[in-house]
Amino acid sequence: MNQDTVVSLASHAMTLALKIAGPLLLVGLGVGLVISVFQAVTQIQEQSLTLIPKIVGIAVVVVLMGPWMLGQLVSYTSALYTSIPTMVGS
């Protein structure tokens, strides 16, 4: 296993992590921004007002996109496991 292989594996792993975490982070960011603007307009400073909608939004994304996320992880892992003999041999 040489440096190019390690860099390639790390790059693919980080790309996959961004693909999987991206929708969750974007929903959390969007909901947080909307709730923050609402709090600034109405001057309501309740902590649970930001937490509950974020949890609900992220749960909806996990329910809707969970099978896709799991499929991405399984395909990456199976490709990684099948390429182990070629990486060790080189």
Buried (B, 14 or more C-beta within 10 A) or exposed (E): EEEEEEEEBEEEEEEBEEBBEEBBEEBBEEBBEEBEEEBEEEEEEEEEBBEEBBEEBBEEBEEEBEEEBEEBBEEBEEEEEEEEEEBEEE
